[in-house]
Amino acid sequence: MTLDENAVRALLRMDELIPVAVEDIAAADPVYRKAAQADEAQPSG
């Protein structure tokens, strides 16, 4: 495998942390929370 395993693990870890950070921001910011709820209400596609 040519890809650095540590780099892959770091990317996977980052991918797990990003949604948590977004949830923390949404919880702390009512304006962001409203925007996020409006965004979720939109049908995707």
PQR file with spaces between the fields and no chain letter, atoms N, CA, C, O and H, PARSE charges and radii, in Angstrom:
ATOM       1  N    MET     1       0.850   -1.195    0.000 -0.4000 1.5000
ATOM       2  CA   MET     1       0.000    0.000    0.000 -0.0000 2.0000
ATOM       3  C    MET     1       0.887    1.248    0.000  0.5500 1.7000
ATOM       4  O    MET     1       1.749    1.406    0.864 -0.5500 1.4000
ATOM       5  N    THR     2       0.667    2.122   -0.970 -0.4000 1.5000
ATOM       6  CA   THR     2       1.541    3.288   -1.094 -0.0000 2.0000
ATOM       7  C    THR     2       1.090    4.445   -0.206  0.5500 1.7000
ATOM       8  O    THR     2       1.907    5.264    0.215 -0.5500 1.4000
ATOM       9  H    THR     2      -0.033    1.993   -1.672  0.4000 1.0000
ATOM      10  N    LEU     3      -0.223    4.511    0.082 -0.4000 1.5000
ATOM      11  CA   LEU     3      -0.704    5.590    0.951 -0.0000 2.0000
ATOM      12  C    LEU     3      -0.173    5.390    2.368  0.5500 1.7000
ATOM      13  O    LEU     3      -0.131    4.273    2.884 -0.5500 1.4000
ATOM      14  H    LEU     3      -0.886    3.846   -0.259  0.4000 1.0000
ATOM      15  N    ASP     4       0.226    6.483    2.972 -0.4000 1.5000
ATOM      16  CA   ASP     4       0.705    6.436    4.353 -0.0000 2.0000
ATOM      17  C    ASP     4      -0.472    6.095    5.275  0.5500 1.7000
ATOM      18  O    ASP     4      -1.460    6.829    5.321 -0.5500 1.4000
ATOM      19  H    ASP     4       0.192    7.390    2.552  0.4000 1.0000
ATOM      20  N    GLU     5      -0.366    5.002    5.992 -0.4000 1.5000
ATOM      21  CA   GLU     5      -1.467    4.581    6.858 -0.0000 2.0000
ATOM      22  C    GLU     5      -1.804    5.626    7.912  0.5500 1.7000
ATOM      23  O    GLU     5      -2.969    5.794    8.275 -0.5500 1.4000
ATOM      24  H    GLU     5       0.436    4.406    5.955  0.4000 1.0000
ATOM      25  N    ASN     6      -0.788    6.327    8.404 -0.4000 1.5000
ATOM      26  CA   ASN     6      -1.045    7.372    9.395 -0.0000 2.0000
ATOM      27  C    ASN     6      -1.878    8.497    8.790  0.5500 1.7000
ATOM      28  O    ASN     6      -2.756    9.049    9.453 -0.5500 1.4000
ATOM      29  H    ASN     6       0.158    6.190    8.110  0.4000 1.0000
ATOM      30  N    ALA     7      -1.606    8.833    7.543 -0.4000 1.5000
ATOM      31  CA   ALA     7      -2.383    9.882    6.874 -0.0000 2.0000
ATOM      32  C    ALA     7      -3.834    9.441    6.708  0.5500 1.7000
ATOM      33  O    ALA     7      -4.764   10.221    6.913 -0.5500 1.4000
ATOM      34  H    ALA     7      -0.893    8.384    7.005  0.4000 1.0000
ATOM      35  N    VAL     8      -4.009    8.176    6.331 -0.4000 1.5000
ATOM      36  CA   VAL     8      -5.363    7.652    6.167 -0.0000 2.0000
ATOM      37  C    VAL     8      -6.105    7.682    7.496  0.5500 1.7000
ATOM      38  O    VAL     8      -7.265    8.090    7.558 -0.5500 1.4000
ATOM      39  H    VAL     8      -3.253    7.542    6.164  0.4000 1.0000
ATOM      40  N    ARG     9      -5.432    7.247    8.559 -0.4000 1.5000
ATOM      41  CA   ARG     9      -6.075    7.251    9.884 -0.0000 2.0000
ATOM      42  C    ARG     9      -6.433    8.669   10.302  0.5500 1.7000
ATOM      43  O    ARG     9      -7.499    8.903   10.871 -0.5500 1.4000
ATOM      44  H    ARG     9      -4.490    6.915    8.508  0.4000 1.0000
ATOM      45  N    ALA    10      -5.541    9.618   10.020 -0.4000 1.5000
ATOM      46  CA   ALA    10      -5.809   11.013   10.376 -0.0000 2.0000
ATOM      47  C    ALA    10      -7.040   11.527    9.630  0.5500 1.7000
ATOM      48  O    ALA    10      -7.873   12.227   10.207 -0.5500 1.4000
ATOM      49  H    ALA    10      -4.675    9.428    9.558  0.4000 1.0000
ATOM      50  N    LEU    11      -7.152   11.179    8.349 -0.4000 1.5000
ATOM      51  CA   LEU    11      -8.315   11.610    7.570 -0.0000 2.0000
ATOM      52  C    LEU    11      -9.597   11.000    8.120  0.5500 1.7000
ATOM      53  O    LEU    11     -10.613   11.685    8.236 -0.5500 1.4000
ATOM      54  H    LEU    11      -6.475   10.611    7.881  0.4000 1.0000
ATOM      55  N    LEU    12      -9.552    9.717    8.457 -0.4000 1.5000
ATOM      56  CA   LEU    12     -10.735    9.063    9.008 -0.0000 2.0000
ATOM      57  C    LEU    12     -11.131    9.702   10.332  0.5500 1.7000
ATOM      58  O    LEU    12     -12.313    9.922   10.597 -0.5500 1.4000
ATOM      59  H    LEU    12      -8.726    9.161    8.363  0.4000 1.0000
ATOM      60  N    ARG    13     -10.133    9.997   11.162 -0.4000 1.5000
ATOM      61  CA   ARG    13     -10.394   10.614   12.460 -0.0000 2.0000
ATOM      62  C    ARG    13     -10.997   12.005   12.245  0.5500 1.7000
ATOM      63  O    ARG    13     -11.944   12.383   12.935 -0.5500 1.4000
ATOM      64  H    ARG    13      -9.173    9.817   10.947  0.4000 1.0000
ATOM      65  N    MET    14     -10.459   12.755   11.302 -0.4000 1.5000
ATOM      66  CA   MET    14     -10.969   14.084   10.985 -0.0000 2.0000
ATOM      67  C    MET    14     -12.424   13.981   10.533  0.5500 1.7000
ATOM      68  O    MET    14     -13.264   14.793   10.922 -0.5500 1.4000
ATOM      69  H    MET    14      -9.690   12.448   10.742  0.4000 1.0000
ATOM      70  N    ASP    15     -12.711   12.976    9.708 -0.4000 1.5000
ATOM      71  CA   ASP    15     -14.057   12.787    9.194 -0.0000 2.0000
ATOM      72  C    ASP    15     -15.036   12.502   10.324  0.5500 1.7000
ATOM      73  O    ASP    15     -16.201   12.891   10.246 -0.5500 1.4000
ATOM      74  H    ASP    15     -12.029   12.316    9.392  0.4000 1.0000
ATOM      75  N    GLU    16     -14.574   11.824   11.380 -0.4000 1.5000
ATOM      76  CA   GLU    16     -15.430   11.544   12.531 -0.0000 2.0000
ATOM      77  C    GLU    16     -15.631   12.795   13.381  0.5500 1.7000
ATOM      78  O    GLU    16     -16.695   12.985   13.971 -0.5500 1.4000
ATOM      79  H    GLU    16     -13.628   11.508   11.444  0.4000 1.0000
ATOM      80  N    LEU    17     -14.608   13.648   13.444 -0.4000 1.5000
ATOM      81  CA   LEU    17     -14.663   14.810   14.328 -0.0000 2.0000
ATOM      82  C    LEU    17     -15.455   15.970   13.740  0.5500 1.7000
ATOM      83  O    LEU    17     -16.065   16.737   14.485 -0.5500 1.4000
ATOM      84  H    LEU    17     -13.744   13.494   12.965  0.4000 1.0000
ATOM      85  N    ILE    18     -15.455   16.111   12.419 -0.4000 1.5000
ATOM      86  CA   ILE    18     -16.102   17.273   11.807 -0.0000 2.0000
ATOM      87  C    ILE    18     -17.591   17.366   12.151  0.5500 1.7000
ATOM      88  O    ILE    18     -18.043   18.435   12.562 -0.5500 1.4000
ATOM      89  H    ILE    18     -14.959   15.488   11.814  0.4000 1.0000
ATOM      90  N    PRO    19     -18.377   16.282   11.998 -0.5600 1.5000
ATOM      91  CA   PRO    19     -19.801   16.406   12.346  0.2800 2.0000
ATOM      92  C    PRO    19     -20.024   16.776   13.812  0.5500 1.7000
ATOM      93  O    PRO    19     -20.968   17.497   14.134 -0.5500 1.4000
ATOM      94  N    VAL    20     -19.161   16.285   14.696 -0.4000 1.5000
ATOM      95  CA   VAL    20     -19.275   16.612   16.117 -0.0000 2.0000
ATOM      96  C    VAL    20     -19.045   18.104   16.322  0.5500 1.7000
ATOM      97  O    VAL    20     -19.774   18.752   17.073 -0.5500 1.4000
ATOM      98  H    VAL    20     -18.394   15.698   14.435  0.4000 1.0000
ATOM      99  N    ALA    21     -18.032   18.649   15.652 -0.4000 1.5000
ATOM     100  CA   ALA    21     -17.738   20.076   15.764 -0.0000 2.0000
ATOM     101  C    ALA    21     -18.909   20.900   15.239  0.5500 1.7000
ATOM     102  O    ALA    21     -19.271   21.913   15.836 -0.5500 1.4000
ATOM     103  H    ALA    21     -17.439   18.123   15.042  0.4000 1.0000
ATOM     104  N    VAL    22     -19.499   20.472   14.130 -0.4000 1.5000
ATOM     105  CA   VAL    22     -20.646   21.186   13.567 -0.0000 2.0000
ATOM     106  C    VAL    22     -21.806   21.171   14.548  0.5500 1.7000
ATOM     107  O    VAL    22     -22.487   22.182   14.720 -0.5500 1.4000
ATOM     108  H    VAL    22     -19.205   19.648   13.645  0.4000 1.0000
ATOM     109  N    GLU    23     -22.040   20.021   15.198 -0.4000 1.5000
ATOM     110  CA   GLU    23     -23.120   19.930   16.183 -0.0000 2.0000
ATOM     111  C    GLU    23     -22.849   20.856   17.364  0.5500 1.7000
ATOM     112  O    GLU    23     -23.770   21.487   17.885 -0.5500 1.4000
ATOM     113  H    GLU    23     -21.487   19.200   15.058  0.4000 1.0000
ATOM     114  N    ASP    24     -21.576   20.941   17.793 -0.4000 1.5000
ATOM     115  CA   ASP    24     -21.223   21.824   18.901 -0.0000 2.0000
ATOM     116  C    ASP    24     -21.486   23.275   18.534  0.5500 1.7000
ATOM     117  O    ASP    24     -22.005   24.043   19.345 -0.5500 1.4000
ATOM     118  H    ASP    24     -20.828   20.429   17.370  0.4000 1.0000
ATOM     119  N    ILE    25     -21.129   23.650   17.310 -0.4000 1.5000
ATOM     120  CA   ILE    25     -21.358   25.025   16.856 -0.0000 2.0000
ATOM     121  C    ILE    25     -22.861   25.302   16.817  0.5500 1.7000
ATOM     122  O    ILE    25     -23.317   26.355   17.263 -0.5500 1.4000
ATOM     123  H    ILE    25     -20.708   23.026   16.651  0.4000 1.0000
ATOM     124  N    ALA    26     -23.619   24.357   16.284 -0.4000 1.5000
ATOM     125  CA   ALA    26     -25.066   24.529   16.181 -0.0000 2.0000
ATOM     126  C    ALA    26     -25.689   24.673   17.567  0.5500 1.7000
ATOM     127  O    ALA    26     -26.607   25.470   17.763 -0.5500 1.4000
ATOM     128  H    ALA    26     -23.249   23.502   15.922  0.4000 1.0000
ATOM     129  N    ALA    27     -25.188   23.904   18.520 -0.4000 1.5000
ATOM     130  CA   ALA    27     -25.737   23.966   19.873 -0.0000 2.0000
ATOM     131  C    ALA    27     -25.416   25.302   20.528  0.5500 1.7000
ATOM     132  O    ALA    27     -26.203   25.811   21.326 -0.5500 1.4000
ATOM     133  H    ALA    27     -24.443   23.257   18.361  0.4000 1.0000
ATOM     134  N    ALA    28     -24.261   25.868   20.193 -0.4000 1.5000
ATOM     135  CA   ALA    28     -23.835   27.113   20.812 -0.0000 2.0000
ATOM     136  C    ALA    28     -24.408   28.339   20.116  0.5500 1.7000
ATOM     137  O    ALA    28     -24.457   29.416   20.710 -0.5500 1.4000
ATOM     138  H    ALA    28     -23.622   25.454   19.546  0.4000 1.0000
ATOM     139  N    ASP    29     -24.841   28.197   18.868 -0.4000 1.5000
ATOM     140  CA   ASP    29     -25.258   29.355   18.073 -0.0000 2.0000
ATOM     141  C    ASP    29     -26.693   29.176   17.583  0.5500 1.7000
ATOM     142  O    ASP    29     -26.926   28.415   16.644 -0.5500 1.4000
ATOM     143  H    ASP    29     -24.801   27.322   18.385  0.4000 1.0000
ATOM     144  N    PRO    30     -27.653   29.858   18.195 -0.5600 1.5000
ATOM     145  CA   PRO    30     -29.064   29.683   17.817  0.2800 2.0000
ATOM     146  C    PRO    30     -29.329   30.060   16.366  0.5500 1.7000
ATOM     147  O    PRO    30     -30.173   29.441   15.718 -0.5500 1.4000
ATOM     148  N    VAL    31     -28.628   31.060   15.842 -0.4000 1.5000
ATOM     149  CA   VAL    31     -28.831   31.452   14.441 -0.0000 2.0000
ATOM     150  C    VAL    31     -28.386   30.317   13.530  0.5500 1.7000
ATOM     151  O    VAL    31     -29.067   29.979   12.562 -0.5500 1.4000
ATOM     152  H    VAL    31     -27.943   31.563   16.368  0.4000 1.0000
ATOM     153  N    TYR    32     -27.232   29.730   13.851 -0.4000 1.5000
ATOM     154  CA   TYR    32     -26.731   28.606   13.055 -0.0000 2.0000
ATOM     155  C    TYR    32     -27.689   27.419   13.170  0.5500 1.7000
ATOM     156  O    TYR    32     -27.947   26.718   12.192 -0.5500 1.4000
ATOM     157  H    TYR    32     -26.678   30.005   14.637  0.4000 1.0000
ATOM     158  N    ARG    33     -28.208   27.208   14.377 -0.4000 1.5000
ATOM     159  CA   ARG    33     -29.115   26.080   14.597 -0.0000 2.0000
ATOM     160  C    ARG    33     -30.363   26.238   13.720  0.5500 1.7000
ATOM     161  O    ARG    33     -30.829   25.269   13.121 -0.5500 1.4000
ATOM     162  H    ARG    33     -27.998   27.778   15.172  0.4000 1.0000
ATOM     163  N    LYS    34     -30.897   27.452   13.647 -0.4000 1.5000
ATOM     164  CA   LYS    34     -32.064   27.698   12.796 -0.0000 2.0000
ATOM     165  C    LYS    34     -31.728   27.412   11.339  0.5500 1.7000
ATOM     166  O    LYS    34     -32.515   26.792   10.626 -0.5500 1.4000
ATOM     167  H    LYS    34     -30.518   28.239   14.134  0.4000 1.0000
ATOM     168  N    ALA    35     -30.563   27.863   10.901 -0.4000 1.5000
ATOM     169  CA   ALA    35     -30.138   27.635    9.514 -0.0000 2.0000
ATOM     170  C    ALA    35     -29.975   26.143    9.246  0.5500 1.7000
ATOM     171  O    ALA    35     -30.353   25.655    8.181 -0.5500 1.4000
ATOM     172  H    ALA    35     -29.923   28.367   11.480  0.4000 1.0000
ATOM     173  N    ALA    36     -29.414   25.425   10.206 -0.4000 1.5000
ATOM     174  CA   ALA    36     -29.202   23.990   10.034 -0.0000 2.0000
ATOM     175  C    ALA    36     -30.542   23.261    9.958  0.5500 1.7000
ATOM     176  O    ALA    36     -30.703   22.341    9.156 -0.5500 1.4000
ATOM     177  H    ALA    36     -29.107   25.822   11.071  0.4000 1.0000
ATOM     178  N    GLN    37     -31.498   23.666   10.782 -0.4000 1.5000
ATOM     179  CA   GLN    37     -32.817   23.034   10.755 -0.0000 2.0000
ATOM     180  C    GLN    37     -33.510   23.324    9.432  0.5500 1.7000
ATOM     181  O    GLN    37     -34.143   22.434    8.863 -0.5500 1.4000
ATOM     182  H    GLN    37     -31.368   24.413   11.433  0.4000 1.0000
ATOM     183  N    ALA    38     -33.404   24.544    8.933 -0.4000 1.5000
ATOM     184  CA   ALA    38     -34.002   24.901    7.647 -0.0000 2.0000
ATOM     185  C    ALA    38     -33.357   24.082    6.541  0.5500 1.7000
ATOM     186  O    ALA    38     -34.031   23.640    5.610 -0.5500 1.4000
ATOM     187  H    ALA    38     -32.890   25.267    9.395  0.4000 1.0000
ATOM     188  N    ASP    39     -32.047   23.883    6.647 -0.4000 1.5000
ATOM     189  CA   ASP    39     -31.310   23.115    5.644 -0.0000 2.0000
ATOM     190  C    ASP    39     -31.759   21.651    5.670  0.5500 1.7000
ATOM     191  O    ASP    39     -31.894   21.029    4.616 -0.5500 1.4000
ATOM     192  H    ASP    39     -31.500   24.243    7.403  0.4000 1.0000
ATOM     193  N    GLU    40     -31.991   21.097    6.864 -0.4000 1.5000
ATOM     194  CA   GLU    40     -32.425   19.710    6.980 -0.0000 2.0000
ATOM     195  C    GLU    40     -33.844   19.539    6.446  0.5500 1.7000
ATOM     196  O    GLU    40     -34.196   18.471    5.945 -0.5500 1.4000
ATOM     197  H    GLU    40     -31.882   21.602    7.720  0.4000 1.0000
ATOM     198  N    ALA    41     -34.663   20.593    6.550 -0.4000 1.5000
ATOM     199  CA   ALA    41     -36.050   20.515    6.094 -0.0000 2.0000
ATOM     200  C    ALA    41     -36.132   20.453    4.570  0.5500 1.7000
ATOM     201  O    ALA    41     -37.107   19.939    4.021 -0.5500 1.4000
ATOM     202  H    ALA    41     -34.377   21.461    6.956  0.4000 1.0000
ATOM     203  N    GLN    42     -35.119   20.974    3.889 -0.4000 1.5000
ATOM     204  CA   GLN    42     -35.093   20.935    2.422 -0.0000 2.0000
ATOM     205  C    GLN    42     -34.880   19.494    1.954  0.5500 1.7000
ATOM     206  O    GLN    42     -34.004   18.806    2.476 -0.5500 1.4000
ATOM     207  H    GLN    42     -34.327   21.392    4.335  0.4000 1.0000
ATOM     208  N    PRO    43     -35.663   19.030    0.986 -0.5600 1.5000
ATOM     209  CA   PRO    43     -35.389   17.696    0.436  0.2800 2.0000
ATOM     210  C    PRO    43     -34.086   17.717   -0.360  0.5500 1.7000
ATOM     211  O    PRO    43     -33.896   18.572   -1.225 -0.5500 1.4000
ATOM     212  N    SER    44     -33.199   16.786   -0.068 -0.4000 1.5000
ATOM     213  CA   SER    44     -31.914   16.782   -0.771 -0.0000 2.0000
ATOM     214  C    SER    44     -32.042   16.026   -2.087  0.5500 1.7000
ATOM     215  O    SER    44     -32.793   15.057   -2.196 -0.5500 1.4000
ATOM     216  H    SER    44     -33.353   16.091    0.635  0.4000 1.0000
ATOM     217  N    GLY    45     -31.288   16.493   -3.088 -0.4000 1.5000
ATOM     218  CA   GLY    45     -31.329   15.829   -4.371 -0.0000 2.0000
ATOM     219  C    GLY    45     -31.600   16.859   -5.400  0.5500 1.7000
ATOM     220  O    GLY    45     -31.683   16.540   -6.586 -0.5500 1.4000
ATOM     221  H    GLY    45     -30.678   17.280   -2.999  0.4000 1.0000
